[in-house]
C-alpha cells in the first residue's frame, strides 16, 4: 500500500475552492489538492489550479458537465483495454493482471519471455476473483484476473491475451526487489572526487574540460589517490547552436551527450587528416586553447564554435570500412530515438535565427519535417556521428578510470528535466506535459516558490508508452557508468506542477507511480552493474527514504544540512549508512568560501537577502562557530585552526560516519572559494562558468592537479 503523507491530514475547505467532483477527478489523475506549507499550514489548491494541472494532463475540467464526463471516462478507461498498457512488478512477489473481454467470452493468457534472458513461453493461471461486469460503450465487459508466476526472471517480457473478441499484448517488466551493492562496496567504504567537468581543464582543452580530461582525471585519481569514483555534472546535450544554455541541469535532452565535451584530436580520423585539414583544426583551436589558464568565466559559445568547425573537418574525412561499420552499428543500436534527436539538431541549425519555428516544423510527423529529413540528411548524419564519437570517448573514460584502480569509475548525474524548447519536448509528444512546468512551492529560502521552466513527465502518457522513453534515457546514461546520481529523486514520487501563466505558489503536486519508476531504474542499473544514488535533500518524507533504501537506492547526506532534533550538527555515528556523504554541494560555495562567508557576501552583493545582512552574517558565523566547537570536542582541530585544517577536519568528520560512499569536492581539495552556482540568479552571477582555481585564484590545470599539495594532503586524510 502506498501512503501519501500530504493527503492524509485534514484540511479545512476554503470558500470558493474546488467542488467535490473536481477533487474526485483530480485524485483519479494523481493530482494532490492539498499540501503543507513551510509555516506548517495546510494549503488547498484552487479550482483554477486544479483545472490548469488537469488541462496539462489532457483533461478538460472547465465546467461541471465536463468534470462529470471526465470522471466517467477515467473510470471506464481500464475496462476499455484488454490489458493495462504496462505491468511493472518486483521479482519474487505475487502479482495479478486484469484482463477485460466481452462478458462471458473465454480468454487465454501467457507470457513471452524477454529474448535477452533466453525467451520462451510461460503459462498464466486464472485466479478465482469474481468481479461484476460493467457496461462500457454499450458493451457488457467482464474482468478476469490472472496470477503471474513469482519466479519470472528480471527483464522486459510481454503478457499476451487471446480470445474470440480480444487480442492484446503488453510489456511486463520484472524488476529487482533490491539493487545489491557491488562486492567492493560490501567489503569497505569507497571515497571519490566530485567535479564539474567543464571547469577542470588541461593545456589541451579547448576552453572547456572534456572527455579526454575526464579519462585522465579518473585514471590518475584511482592510481595516485586510491579514489574509487569520480562524480561529474550531467553531460546531457545542449543546443547545437550558440548561445548555449550554461546550466548542465537544463539540457535539450537527457538521453544524449553534449558534443562540447568531445576531444577533437582523439577522434580516430583526426590522425589521418591532410596537412591542410590539420591546419584548419589547429587554427580553430588556437583562440580557445589560449583561455585554459584564464580564471575568468568559461566561454562555452566560443569553445563550441571552434570545436564544431574542427569537428566538421574531421567528419568530412573518409572512414575505414571497419570504422564505418562501427558507426552504422551504433546508429542501428540507438534506433529511432537517436535519429529523431539528430533531425532535431539539424532543424535547430536551420531555424537558429527563426523564433518561433514554423508551426509545421514543431510536429515531427508533419510533411514539412519529412521533407526536411531528406533535405538535411548530411546535417542529420553529422549529429549522428557526434553522438557516436562522444560515446566512444565516454567508454574510453570509464575504461581509464577502472584501469586506474577505481571500484566504480565514473558516476554520472541525471538532471531533473529538460529545456521547454528542447529536443525531448519536440520528439516525445504528449509524454511530456504541455501547459505546465515543474518547480517548488514557497519555502523559507524562496518565499515566492520556484519555477524551473521544465515540462514534467505525464504519468498517464508515460505509462501508455510503457515507460520506454524513461528506460531508453536510463540505458544511455548508464552505458558507461559505474554509478548514477539521480538529482531530486523525490521527482520519481511527486512533482510540483505549475499551470502555464500561474505563479509558482499556485501549483499542485502530481503523483507518479514510484513503484514503476524506481523499479525500472533498479532494473537498468542492475543490467549495467551500476550503483544508484538518489539526491534526497530537502523536504522528503521519511517513508520515501525508507522505500528507496529498501530498493537498494543510496541516499545523500551533506554535512552542513545534517542536524539532530536540537538543531546541532548530527553526530557522525548517526548518519545513515547507505548514503553518499559529503561536506558540501555544488549549490554552496566550496568549503573555504563557505567558512569565509562567501554565500552571504554573494547574496548581499546580488540583492538576494530577505533579512538584514547583519542578521544573516551573524547566523553564518554562529553556524561556523558551532561546527568548530563540535570539531574541537572531537579533537579534530586545535584552538586556532587554519582554513585548510578546518577543511580537512570536516572531511575527517564525514569519514567517521558509517556512510558507504564519501564524496570530496575537487574545489574543496584545491582551496577554491568561488561557487559554481548561485540559486535564484540567472545573468547576475556566472553560474556554471567558473573554472577550477586554487586559494590564490590561479587556475588549476589537470597537469598540475595531482601534484597539488592540498589535494594530496586531503587524499591522505581520506585514505587514513
N, C-alpha and C positions, 0 to 999 in steps of 0.2 A: 504493500500500500504506500502511495506517495503522499507525503504530508507537506502542505504549503503553508508555512507559518504566517505569511502575510494575509491569508484568507481566514485563519481560524479565530481571529479575535473579533469581538462585537464592535460594530461601527454604527454610530447614530446617523440616520438619513438626514441630509440637509434638504431644506425646501427646494423644490425645482430640480432635484437630481434625477438620475435615470430611473425609468419605470422598472417594475419587476420583470416585465417581458424583455426589456433591453438588457438587464442584468443576466437573465437566463441565457439570452443569445450570446452575450459576451463570454459567459462561462463555458458555453459549448465550443467556443473557438479558443479557449485558453487565455482570454483577456481577463486580468485580475482587476476588479474595480477599486480595491482598497489597498492602501499601503500606509506604513507608519513613517512619519517624517522625522527629521533629526531632533525635533523638540519632544519626541515621544507622543505626538498627537496623531490620531487616525485621520487619514485623508481619503475621501471618496472621489473618484473621477467624475467629472460632469458628464451629462448626456452627450454634449458636443464632443468631448474627448473620446468617449466610447464609440460614438458614431464614426469619428475620424479614424480610430485604430481599426475598427471593423471594416471601414472602407478600404484601408490599405491591405486588408486580408481578402478583398474582393467581395465583401458582403454589404449590400445596400440596407442600411438601418435608418433611412432618412425619415420614416413615418411609422406610426404604429402598425399600419397594414403591412408595410414592407418587413417590419420586425417579425410579425406573425408568419409571413411567408418564409422568411429566412429560417425561423425556428423549425417549421415543418420540413424544410429542405434538409437542414443539417441532421435532423433526427431520422429522416428516411435514408440519408446518404449511405450508411453501411449496408442497408438492405438492397440497394440498387446494384451493389457489387457482388459478384460471386465470391471473390476473395478480397481480403484487405489489400491495399496497394503494396504493403511490405510487412514482414514479420521479423522482429529482432528479439532473439531470446538468448538466455545465458546457457552455456554448456552445463549439462547435468541437472538442469531444473525442468520440472514438468511444465509444459505449456500447451495451450489449445489453440485451434484455429476454427473460426466460424465460417461456414460455407452457406451461401444463400442461393437457393434454386426455387423454381416454381413448386409450391406446396404439394407434397406427395411424390415428386419425381425422385428417382434414385440418383446418387452421385458417387463416383469413385474418386478417392484422393490418395495421392502418393507423393514422394519426394524424389526429385532428381538431384543427386549429389554433385557438388562442385567438382568439375574435372581436375582442378588443382589438387584435390585430395583423393583422386582415383576414380571419381564418377560413380555411376551405378544408381540403382533404384531402391528406395525403402518404402515399404507399405505403411499406411497410417490407419489406425483403428478408430472407429466411431465411438464416441462416448455417449453414455445414456444421460443426456441433459435435455429434458423436454423444454421447448420454448414455444410460446404461442405464435402462430403465423401472423403476418402483418400485410395489410392491403397497401400496396405501393403502386401508384400509377395504373390503377385498375387491375392489378395482378396480385393474387394471393401468394406471398413469398414465404417460404419456410426456411428455418435455420437449422442446420445440422452441425454438431460440434465434434471435432476430431482431436484426438490426443497425439501430440508429436512425441516421437521416441526421445528418451532422455540421453541416449548415447550417441547422438549425432556429432560428427567431427566439426571442428571450427571451420568456418568458411561461408561462402556465398552460394547457397543452394537454391532450389526452386520448389515451391509447392505447386502441384498440378491438380486441378479438379476437372473431371469429365462426367457429363451426364447428357441425357437426351435433349435437355433445354439449356444446357450451360457448358461452356468450356473456358477455362481461365488458368493462368499461372501467375504466381507472384514470387518475388525474391524472399528467401528465408535466410536470415543472417544469424549464424550461431557464433556468439562472442565469448571471450574468456570470462569466467566468473571472477578471476583475479589475475591481473597482469604481474607476473613474477619479476623480481629484480634479477639482473644477471648475476652469475656466480661471484664475479669480482666484488660486487657491492654487498653481497651477503656475508663476505668474509672480512670486509674492512670499510671504513669511511673513505669516500673519494672527495677530493677538492679540485677545483678548476678555476680558470680565469673567465671573466666576463668582459666583453669588448664590443664597442661599436665599430664594426669592421671598416666602414668608410673613413673613420678618424685615425686609423693606425696605418701609416703609410711607410713605404720604403723608398729608397732612391730610384727604384724602377717603377714606382706607381705613377699613374697619370693623373695626379692631383687628388686621387681618392684611393683608399685602401681597397685591394682587390682580392681575387680568389688565389692568386699566387702568394700574396701576403698571408692569407688565411692558412694556406698549406705550410708556409714557413713558421708561422707563429705556433700552429698546432704541433708540428714536429719538434720544434725547439722547446716548447713548454713541457712536452712529455719527456723529452730526453734530458734537458738541463734542469728542470724544476720538479720532475716527478708529478706533474699535474695530470689529471685524468679526464678532463673535459675542457672545452672552450665554448662558452655560451656567447652567441653573437646576435645582433639585431636581426629582424626579419629581412630576408633577401628578396622579398616579393617584387614583382616587376612594377616599375614606374611608367610614366608616359614615354612613348618612343620619340617624342619631340620636346624641345625646350619651350617653356621653362618646366623643369622637373619639380614635382612636389617633394620637398626635402624630407618630410616625415616618412620613415620606413613603416610607420603604422597606418598610413593612408595610401595603400597601393592601388593600382588599377585592377590587379588580380592577386589572389593569394596562392594560386596554383603554380604559376610560372615565375621564372627567376629574372631579376633585374640585370640586363646585359651590361650595365655600367660596371659591374664587378669583373668582367672578363679581362684577363691579361692578354693583350693583343699578341705580344711576342711568343706566348705559349701555345697559340693555335698552330697545329702541325703545319698547315700550309704557309704560315708566315716564314718558315725556314727555307722555303723554296721560291720566294719571290724574286723577280728580276731585280737588278740593281736599281732600275728606275722606280719600280714599285716600292722597293725597300726605302728609297729616299723619300717617297711620298709619306710613308708611315713615320719615318723619323721626323720629317717636318711637322707632321700633325702632333707628335708627342712633345716637341721642344717647349712650347709655351706652358704646358701643364706640368711637365716634369720639373720645371723651374719653381713651381709653387710648393713642392713637397716639404720644404723646410720652413714654410711660412706659417706662423701661428695664427694668422687671421682666418676668417670664416672660409670654409671649403666652398669652392665654386663648382657645384655639380654640373651646371649648364655648360661651362667651359670644358670640363672633363668629358662630358658625353659628346659634345660637338666634335672634339678632337678624336675621341675614341671611335665614334661612329664613322667618321671619314676614313680612318685607318681600317676599320673592320670591313667597310665596303671594298677596299682594295684587296684585302685578304679573301673575302668572299668570292671575288671575281677570279681568283687564281684556280687553276684546274686541280681537281682532287683525284687521287688514285682510285682504281676500281674498288679496292678494299675500303677506303675511306668513304666513297660514295655509297657503298653497300651499308656501312655502319650508319651513315646519315639517314638513308632510306628506312632502315630498320627502326631507328629512333622515332621517326615521324609516324611510321605504322603503329608502333607500340603506343604512342601517345594519342593517336586517333583523332577523332573529330574535335575534341577539346583543344588540342594544340593548333590544329588548322584554323579553327574559328578565332583563336586568340591572335594568330599571325595575320589573319584577314583584318581583324580589328586594328592591329598596329598599322597595316598598310592604309586603311581608311583614315586613321588618325593622322598619318602623314599627309594624305591627300586633302583632308579638311582641317589642317592645322590652323589656318587663318579664317576658318568659317565657324561662326558661333551664332546660333546653334547649327548643328548639322541639318542637312535637308531631312525632312520628316521620313522619307522612304529609306534613307540611309540608316535610320535608327532601328530598322527592322531587319534582323539577319536573314529573314526568309523572303525579303522583297525582291522583285525582279531587278531593281537597280543594283542591289548588293550582289545578286547572282551575276550580273554583267560585269561589275567591278572585280569580282573574284577572278574573272578571266583577264580583264584589262590590267590588273595589278599583280598578275601571277608571279612576276620576278620579285616584286617587293614582298609578297607573301613568303616566297621561298627564302628570302634574306632573313626574315624574322623567325622562320622555322629553324634556319641554320644557327642563328644566335642562340636559341634555346638549346640546341644540340651541343654547341661549343661550351656554353655555360654549364651544362650537365656534365660534360667531360671534366671540366676543371673543378666542379664541386666534388665529383668522385675522387679526383686526384687529391684534393684537400683532405677528405676523410681518410684516404689510404695513408697519407703522410702523417696525420695525427695518430693513427693506430700504429704505424711503423715506429713512431717516436716513443711508443710505450703507453699511450693513453688507454684507459679502460673503456671509455665511451667515445672519445673523439669529439666531433663537432656536435654541439647542442643547438638546434635551430629554434627560432622563435616564430610562433604563429600569431599574426595580428588578429584583432577582433573583427575587423570588417574591411570594406573596400571603398574606393572613391565613388561618389554618386554618378560621375560621368565616365567611369572606367570600363574596362573590358568585361569584367564579370557581370556588371549591370546590363551591358549590351547583349551578352551571349546567353545568360541564364534565364531570360524571360521572367515568368512570374515566380520563379524560385526565390528571387529577392523581391521584397515588398516595394511597391511604388506608392508614394503618398505618405511615407513615414520614414523617420530616421531614428538611429539609436543614440541614446545619451544617458543621463543620470538625473534623478530628482535632486532638488536642492539639498545641500548638506552644509555643515558648519564652515567648510572651506570654499564652497561655491554656492552662495545663497540664492542665486538665480537658477541653479541647475546647470546642466551641461548638455550641449547638442554636438555630437561628434560627426554629424553630417554623413553618416554611413547608413546605407539601406540594410535592414536586417533580413536574415533568412525568414521566409514564410514557413512556419512549421507545417501547415497543411500541404503546401506545394512541395516542400522538401520530402515529405513522406510519400506523396504521389510520385515523385521522381526516384523513389526507393533509396533515398539518401546518396545516390550515386555522385552528384556534384560534390558533396562533402567528402565522400570516400576518395574520389579522384584527386581532390586537393590534398588530402592527407597523404596519399601514396606518393605524390610528387615531393612533398616537403620531407617525408620520411626516407626517401630512397637513399640518400647519402648522409643519414643522421644516426648518431649513436643515442641521441635523446632529443626530445622536443619539449619546449615550454609553451603552454597554452596561455596567452595573455587573456586576462579577465575570464577565467574559467567558469565563473558563475553564468556567463553567457550561454553555456550548454544547458542551463536550467531555466533562466528567465532573463529577459532584456527589457529595458525601459524604452518603449516606443513613443515617439513624439509625432503627432499628426502634422502634416505639412502646413506651415503657416502658424503653428501654435508656439507658445513659449515653452521653454524647456521644462518648466514646472508643470505644464498641462499635458502630461503624458500618462501612461499606464503600463504596468508590467504585462508582458505576454509570456506565457509558459511554453517551454519546449519539452519534447519527450527526451528527458535526460537519460533514461534507460537505453534508448536507441543511440543517442549521440555519443554518450560515454562508452557504450558497448562497442560501437563501430571504431571509435578511437582506440580502444584497447585491442581490438582485433587487428587493425592495421599496424599498430605499434608492435604487437606480438609477431606479426609476419615480418616486420622489418628488424626485429631484435632490438628495439629502442625502448628507452626509459621515457616516461611521460611525467612532466611536472606541470601542475596547474597553478597559475598565479591567483591565489585565493585571498588577496589582501582586501581590506575594506570591509564593507557590510556583507558578510557571508554567513548564512545561518549555520549553526553547529552541525545540524544533521547533514548539510551538504558536505562539510569537511569529512564527517564520518563516512558518508557514502563513497566519496572519492577514495578515501583510504581503504575502504572495503574492496574497491575495484582495483587497487594497486596503483592509483594515481597519486604521485607525491604532491605535497603542498609547498607553500612558500612562507618563510619567516624572515622578516627584516628586523635587525636589532633595534633600530630606533622606534619601531612600531609595536614591539612585543612588550606588553605591560601586564603586571599582575592586577588583582582586584583592587589594590590600593593605589594604582597608578605608578608604581615603581617599576624600573626595568625588570623584566621577567628573569628569574634565576636561570642560568644555562641548563641546569638539570631538569627544568620543567618545560623545555622546548619539546615540540613534537619530534619523534624520531624520523618519521617518514616525510621529510621536507628537504628542500634546498634552502639552507640558512645562509644569509648574507648580512653584511653590515649596512649596506646602502642599496639604492636602486637608481635607475637612470633618470628618474623624476626628481631626484635630490642632487645638490652639488656633491662632488666627490668628498670623502670624509674630511680631508684637510680644509676644504672650503666650508663644509658644514660646521666644523668646530670653530671656524673663524667668523661664523655668522653670515656667510655669503648668501644663504637662502633668504635672510631678512633684507640684506643690502640690495639684492636684485629686485625684490618685490617693492621695496621703498622707492628705488630708482624708477621703476616702471609704473608706479602708482597703483599697485595691486593690493595694498594693505587696506583692510577694512577697520582695523583697530589702530590707535595711536602707535607710532613707531617705537616709542619708549616702552610701551607695554609689550610689544612683540619682541623687542630686543631683550627685555628682562626675562621673558618666558624662555627664549632661546638660551640665554645664559644660565638660567635655572636648570634647564634640561641638561646642558653640558656639565654643570657642577654636580648634578645628581648622578650622572653617569660616571664622572670621575670619582665620586665617593664610592660607588659600587666597585669600580676597578681597584681603588685603594684597599677597600675591605677584603678584596681577594688577592691582595699583594701583586697585582698586575702592573701597577705604576707606583712611582715614588711620590714625594710631596710636590715636586715642581717638574712634571714631565714635559718633554718637548712634544710638538705636534706629531712628529714621526713616532715617538714612543707611545703616544696615545693610540695612533692608528694601529700599531702592532698589538697593543694590549686589547683593543676591541676585537681584533681577529683571534687572539688567544681566547677571549671570552666566548666567541662563537665556536671555536674548536673544542671548548669544554662542554658543548651541548651533545646530545645523542644523535643529532641530525645526520642522516646517511650521506647527504651531499652538502658541501660548503663551497660557496662561490665568492671569488675575490675580484672586485672591480680592477681592471688594468689601470684605470685612472687613479684609484687609491694606491696602487702598487708603485706608481712613479711620482706621486705627490701632486698630481693635477688638482687645481682648485675650481675650475670653471665647470658649470653644469652643462650637460648635453641638451637638456630640455627644461624649459620653464613653463609648466602648465598654466593655462589661462592667457597665453600670449600667442601671437601669430608673427607679425613683422617686427614687433618691439624687441625681440631677442633672437639671436641667430640659432634657433632651435635646430638640432641635428646637423650642425655645420661646424662644430668645434673640433679641431684636430688635437690629437693627444700631445700634451706638453707636460714638462716637469714643474716642480715647485717654483722655478725661476722664470717660467713662461717659455722656455726653449722647447721646440718640437722634439719629441722622442720618436725616432725612426725605428723600423723593425731591426735594422742592422745593429742598433745600439741598445735595443730593448733588453737583451738577456745578459748584458754586462752592466746594466743599471744596478747600482748598489742597493737602492731602496727595494727594488723588485726582488733581488736575490735574498736580502735580509728578511723580507716578508715571507718569501717561499720557505726559508728555513724555519720560521715560526710555524707555518702550516705543516711542514714535514716533521716538526718537533717530536 
